[in-house]
C-alpha cells in the first residue's frame, strides 16, 4: 500500500510540475480536443495546490513507510 501511495505521489508530482513549469498542458489538451478547458485548468490557482497535494502525499507515504519499518 505504501509503495503504491509513493508511486502515485511521485507520478502526480512530476506531472503537476511539468504542467506548472512548462507549456505541456495546453499542448496535450489541444491534441486531445479539450482546448476549451485550458483557461480553467491552466492557472496557478489550480496547478500549484495540486502540486502541493501530491508532494504531501509523497511525504506521507515516505513517513508511513518509515514508521512501519521501525516498529
Buried (B, 14 or more C-beta within 10 A) or exposed (E): EBEEBBEBBBEBBEBBBEBBEEEEBBEEBEEEEEEEEBEEBBEEEBBEEBBEBBBEBBEBBBEBBEEEEEE
